[in-house]
Amino acid sequence: MTRIRSMTVALALAAAVAGCSTSGTATPVSAPTTTDVTATIDRAAPTTTTPTTTSSAAEPYVVGSTRVTGSTARATYDVAIPQLSGGNPAVTAEFNESMRAALQDQIDRDYGNDFALSDGYSKGQTHVGRRVISAEQITDWIAVPPGAHGNSLLATVTIDADTAQPITLGDAFTDLVVGLSRLSERAAEILPTTRAGDSFERSGIEPTVANFGNWTASPEGMNIHFGDYQVGSYGIGLVTITIPWTDLSDVLAPAMQYVLSR
């Protein structure tokens, strides 16, 4: 799962906690527990709820969560991450493993001091479509002992529901450089309409994978998730923009718009 981890967590870590160190190796996490979409109950038997969307699999996907707790030499963590049940077993397994791997990257990363991870102050969305499953994970990071405030770490996962394979930015665009340039251009037009305003931080939208690595798919377009400090001050919070598929159709890889928008 290295390809997922390197792509999805780079943005938030670079923008929010640059210069921050863990040296310990993560101890095995506690046994996972699965809950319904609205609640997480430690060590409860798996529960299900009627899903709002389904894939082409015979059995519908159910979006739940697993709480992962534990500690390393430098970190403690108690974080709920999105998980799937039902649907295509290969797709479910790939999604669940990718979300766990993304959290493990956050646990293992070197921040320069001891730290604690917990649930983010807002909850990322999980989209289950007919052709794609895409989710954002928001994790709260705080130094131990605490500093002025914590930061949000972002991670995203997008899985092709037909092939059970992750979809990266490199997969999404015919030419990654051209695709990143288009994302940067459109972000510059959209960000002034957000809390970032006209004076948004332009270095945060330079056409790099680090700046646009946290993205998710939706029927409306490609959602770009910006971390703390990436496009403005800490006070504006996390900012997400949606770039319509029609603005990207000429630079997307063949058939990719059909996959990502459904």
C-alpha positions as CSV (number, residue, x, y, z in Angstrom):
1,M,0.0,0.0,0.0
2,T,3.0,2.4,-0.2
3,R,1.7,4.1,-3.3
4,I,-1.4,5.2,-1.4
5,R,0.4,6.4,1.7
6,S,3.0,8.4,-0.1
7,M,0.3,10.2,-2.1
8,T,-2.4,11.0,0.3
9,V,-0.7,12.2,3.5
10,A,2.0,14.4,2.0
11,L,-0.1,17.6,1.7
12,A,-1.3,18.0,5.3
13,L,2.0,17.0,6.8
14,A,4.0,19.4,4.8
15,A,1.6,22.3,5.3
16,A,0.6,21.9,8.9
17,V,3.4,20.3,10.9
18,A,6.6,20.7,8.9
19,G,9.7,20.1,11.0
20,C,7.8,18.1,13.4
21,S,9.7,13.4,15.0
22,T,8.7,10.0,16.0
23,S,11.4,7.5,16.5
24,G,9.4,4.5,17.8
25,T,7.9,1.7,15.9
26,A,4.2,1.4,16.2
27,T,3.0,-1.3,18.5
28,P,0.2,-3.5,17.1
29,V,-3.1,-1.6,17.1
30,S,-6.0,-2.8,19.2
31,A,-8.5,-5.2,17.7
32,P,-10.8,-3.2,15.4
33,T,-14.4,-2.5,16.1
34,T,-17.0,-1.6,13.5
35,T,-19.8,0.8,14.1
36,D,-22.5,2.4,12.0
37,V,-22.0,5.7,10.3
38,T,-23.1,7.9,13.2
39,A,-21.4,6.3,16.1
40,T,-18.3,4.4,17.2
41,I,-18.5,1.9,20.0
42,D,-15.3,0.4,21.3
43,R,-15.2,-3.4,21.0
44,A,-18.8,-3.7,19.9
45,A,-19.9,-6.4,17.6
46,P,-20.1,-5.2,14.0
47,T,-23.4,-3.4,13.2
48,T,-24.9,-2.4,9.9
49,T,-27.2,0.3,8.6
50,T,-29.1,0.7,5.4
51,P,-26.6,2.3,3.0
52,T,-27.5,5.5,1.1
53,T,-25.6,4.4,-2.0
54,T,-24.7,1.1,-3.5
55,S,-22.2,-0.2,-6.1
56,S,-22.6,-2.7,-8.8
57,A,-21.8,-5.5,-6.4
58,A,-24.6,-7.9,-5.6
59,E,-24.5,-7.0,-1.9
60,P,-24.6,-3.2,-1.0
61,Y,-21.6,-1.5,0.6
62,V,-22.1,-0.3,4.2
63,V,-20.0,2.6,5.4
64,G,-18.9,2.2,9.0
65,S,-15.8,2.9,11.1
66,T,-13.1,1.2,13.1
67,R,-11.4,2.8,16.1
68,V,-7.7,2.2,16.2
69,T,-5.9,2.8,19.5
70,G,-2.4,2.2,20.8
71,S,1.0,3.9,21.4
72,T,4.6,4.0,20.2
73,A,7.7,5.4,21.9
74,R,6.6,8.9,20.7
75,A,2.9,8.7,20.1
76,T,-0.5,7.8,21.5
77,Y,-3.5,7.4,19.2
78,D,-7.2,6.9,19.4
79,V,-8.7,7.5,16.0
80,A,-11.8,6.3,14.2
81,I,-11.2,5.6,10.5
82,P,-13.7,4.9,7.7
83,Q,-14.2,1.2,6.9
84,L,-16.5,-0.7,4.5
85,S,-18.4,-4.0,4.8
86,G,-20.4,-5.8,2.2
87,G,-20.1,-5.2,-1.5
88,N,-17.2,-6.7,-3.6
89,P,-14.9,-8.3,-1.1
90,A,-11.8,-7.2,-3.1
91,V,-12.9,-3.6,-3.2
92,T,-13.8,-3.6,0.5
93,A,-10.5,-5.1,1.5
94,E,-8.5,-2.6,-0.6
95,F,-10.4,0.4,0.8
96,N,-10.1,-0.8,4.4
97,E,-6.4,-1.6,4.1
98,S,-5.7,1.8,2.4
99,M,-7.4,3.7,5.1
100,R,-5.4,1.8,7.8
101,A,-2.2,2.4,5.9
102,A,-2.9,6.1,5.7
103,L,-3.4,6.3,9.5
104,Q,-0.2,4.3,10.1
105,D,1.8,6.8,8.0
106,Q,0.5,9.5,10.4
107,I,1.5,7.4,13.4
108,D,5.0,6.6,12.1
109,R,6.0,10.0,10.8
110,D,8.7,12.1,12.5
111,Y,7.3,15.3,13.9
112,G,10.2,16.3,16.1
113,N,8.4,15.7,19.4
114,D,6.0,13.4,21.2
115,F,2.4,13.7,20.0
116,A,-1.2,12.4,20.3
117,L,-3.6,11.7,17.5
118,S,-7.4,11.7,17.9
119,D,-10.5,12.3,15.9
120,G,-10.6,15.5,13.8
121,Y,-12.8,18.4,14.7
122,S,-14.7,17.7,11.6
123,K,-15.5,14.4,9.8
124,G,-14.4,13.6,6.3
125,Q,-17.0,12.4,3.8
126,T,-17.1,8.9,2.2
127,H,-18.6,8.7,-1.2
128,V,-19.9,5.3,-2.4
129,G,-20.7,5.4,-6.1
130,R,-21.4,2.7,-8.7
131,R,-17.9,2.9,-10.1
132,V,-15.8,4.6,-7.4
133,I,-15.4,4.7,-3.6
134,S,-13.6,7.8,-2.2
135,A,-13.1,9.0,1.3
136,E,-11.3,11.7,3.3
137,Q,-9.8,11.1,6.8
138,I,-9.3,14.0,9.1
139,T,-7.1,13.4,12.2
140,D,-6.3,15.8,15.0
141,W,-2.6,16.1,15.8
142,I,-1.3,17.8,19.0
143,A,2.1,18.0,20.6
144,V,2.8,16.4,24.0
145,P,3.0,18.5,26.1
146,P,0.5,20.7,24.1
147,G,1.5,23.8,22.3
148,A,-0.7,26.7,21.2
149,H,-3.1,24.5,19.2
150,G,-3.1,21.2,17.3
151,N,-3.2,20.7,13.6
152,S,-5.3,18.6,11.2
153,L,-3.7,15.8,9.3
154,L,-5.5,14.8,6.0
155,A,-5.5,11.6,4.1
156,T,-7.6,10.5,1.2
157,V,-8.3,7.2,-0.5
158,T,-10.0,6.6,-3.9
159,I,-10.7,3.0,-5.2
160,D,-12.0,1.9,-8.6
161,A,-15.1,-0.2,-7.7
162,D,-14.6,-2.3,-10.8
163,T,-10.9,-3.2,-10.6
164,A,-10.5,-2.9,-6.8
165,Q,-7.4,-0.8,-7.5
166,P,-6.4,2.6,-6.0
167,I,-6.8,5.6,-8.3
168,T,-4.0,8.2,-8.0
169,L,-3.6,11.6,-9.6
170,G,-1.2,9.9,-12.0
171,D,-3.9,7.5,-13.0
172,A,-6.6,10.2,-13.3
173,F,-4.8,12.4,-15.8
174,T,-3.4,11.5,-19.2
175,D,-0.4,13.7,-18.4
176,L,0.1,14.4,-14.7
177,V,2.0,17.7,-15.3
178,V,-0.8,19.0,-17.5
179,G,-3.4,17.8,-15.0
180,L,-1.7,19.5,-12.1
181,S,-1.5,22.7,-14.0
182,R,-5.2,22.6,-14.7
183,L,-6.0,22.0,-11.0
184,S,-3.8,24.9,-10.0
185,E,-5.5,27.2,-12.6
186,R,-9.0,26.3,-11.4
187,A,-8.0,26.5,-7.7
188,A,-6.8,30.1,-8.3
189,E,-10.2,31.0,-9.7
190,I,-12.3,29.2,-7.0
191,L,-10.4,30.0,-3.8
192,P,-11.3,33.7,-3.7
193,T,-14.9,32.6,-3.2
194,T,-14.0,30.6,-0.1
195,R,-12.9,31.5,3.4
196,A,-9.4,31.9,2.0
197,G,-10.5,35.0,0.1
198,D,-8.6,37.0,-2.5
199,S,-5.4,36.9,-0.4
200,F,-5.1,33.1,-0.3
201,E,-1.6,31.6,0.0
202,R,-0.5,31.0,-3.6
203,S,2.3,28.6,-2.7
204,G,-0.4,26.2,-1.6
205,I,-1.7,25.7,-5.1
206,E,1.5,25.4,-7.0
207,P,1.1,22.5,-9.5
208,T,2.6,19.8,-7.4
209,V,1.4,16.4,-6.2
210,A,2.1,17.5,-2.6
211,N,-0.4,20.4,-3.0
212,F,-3.2,18.4,-4.7
213,G,-2.5,14.9,-3.3
214,N,-5.6,15.1,-1.0
215,W,-8.5,14.7,-3.4
216,T,-11.7,12.7,-3.5
217,A,-14.2,12.0,-6.2
218,S,-17.8,13.1,-6.3
219,P,-20.5,13.2,-8.9
220,E,-20.1,17.0,-9.2
221,G,-16.3,17.0,-9.6
222,M,-12.9,16.5,-8.1
223,N,-12.8,17.7,-4.5
224,I,-9.5,19.2,-3.4
225,H,-8.8,19.2,0.3
226,F,-6.4,21.8,1.6
227,G,-4.7,21.4,5.0
228,D,-4.1,23.9,7.8
229,Y,-2.0,26.8,6.6
230,Q,-1.9,25.6,3.0
231,V,-4.0,28.3,1.5
232,G,-4.4,30.7,4.4
233,S,-4.0,31.2,8.1
234,Y,-4.9,28.6,10.7
235,G,-8.0,30.6,11.6
236,I,-9.8,29.9,8.3
237,G,-9.8,26.2,9.1
238,L,-9.7,23.4,6.5
239,V,-10.8,24.5,3.0
240,T,-12.3,22.2,0.3
241,I,-13.0,23.2,-3.3
242,T,-14.8,21.2,-6.0
243,I,-13.5,21.5,-9.6
244,P,-16.3,20.4,-12.0
245,W,-15.5,17.4,-14.2
246,T,-16.4,19.5,-17.2
247,D,-13.3,21.7,-16.4
248,L,-11.1,18.6,-16.4
249,S,-12.6,16.4,-19.1
250,D,-10.0,17.3,-21.8
251,V,-7.0,16.4,-19.5
252,L,-8.5,13.3,-17.7
253,A,-7.3,9.9,-18.8
254,P,-9.7,8.0,-21.2
255,A,-12.9,6.9,-19.5
256,M,-11.7,8.3,-16.2
257,Q,-14.4,11.0,-15.9
258,Y,-17.0,8.2,-16.3
259,V,-15.4,6.2,-13.5
260,L,-14.8,9.1,-11.1
261,S,-18.2,10.8,-11.5
262,R,-20.3,7.6,-10.8
